[in-house]
Amino acid sequence: MAVTYLMLARLPEGRLGAFDAYESAVLPLLAEHGERLERRLRALDDRVEAHLVSFPSDEDFAAYRADPRRSAAAPLLESSGAAIELLAMCDVQ
């Protein structure tokens, strides 16, 4: 069963460069785990970024989260100071 997540990253002022470096390292991994990045949005002040992503299953999401290349990029995320919120989402009829 497909799963959809909304990821919100709140960035301290002036830390966008470090966050972009992290994103450049991990976003290419998504497709390898069957993920679809449906939307990538950024606030006009560069302080919040939102991703709407879908994975074929919880197992595919777990495999992405456990990917050692993603773990290797974690220091980039930490250096950005980003506060990440991950929300499981569903369609509303």
N, C-alpha and C positions, 0 to 999 in steps of 0.2 A: 504494500500500500504506500503510495507516494506521501511524502511529508514536506511541508512548507515551513520555512522559518523567516522571521524578520529579524535582522541583526541591526542594532543601533550602536554606533560608536560615537561617543562624546569625547572630543579632543580638546586638550588645553590649547590656549592661544599659542600660535607659532610652532605647533608640533605636527603639522600636516605632512611635512617632508618625510619624517620618520614613519608615519602611518602609511603613506604612499609606498615607501620601500617595502614594508611588510605586505601590503596588498599585491605588489608586483611579484612577490615571492610565492604567495599562497593562492591567488585567484586562478592561475593556470592549473592548479591541482584539482580544482572542482570538477572539470570535465572528465578527468580520469576516474572519478568516483560516481559518474552518472548524473552529476548535478547540473541544474540549469539556473544560471544567474538571470532572473527575470527582469530585475530592475536594480540599478545602482544609482543612488541619488545623494547629492551633497547639498547642505544648507549654503545659502549665499555667503555666509560669514566663514565658511570652511571649518566650522566647529562641530558639525554633526554629519555623519555619513550613514546611510541606510541601504541595506541590501535585502532584496526579496529573493530567496533561493528555494529551489525545490529539488529533492532527492527522490530517487525511485523507492527507497525504503529507509527505515531506521538503521538497518545494517549498513547501508551505503553512507549515511551520515556519520555513523560511528567510525567507519573505515577512514573517512576524510579526516575526522577529528584525531584519529590515531596515527595518521600518516607521519612518518619520521621527518619528512621534509618540512611539514608544517611545524612540528616541534622545534626543528632547527631554526626556523624563522621567528620563534617566540621572543627572543631578545629584541628584535626590531619592534614588535608590538609593545613590549614592556617599555622600551625607550621612548615610544610615542606618548606614553601616559594616557592612552585611550581607556575610557571606561566602557566596557562592552556589555550590552544587554541582548540576550538571545531569547526570542519568543516563538514558540510553536504556534502556527496559525492554521485556520481552516476557512474555507469559503462560506460566505453567508448568503443564503438564498433570499 
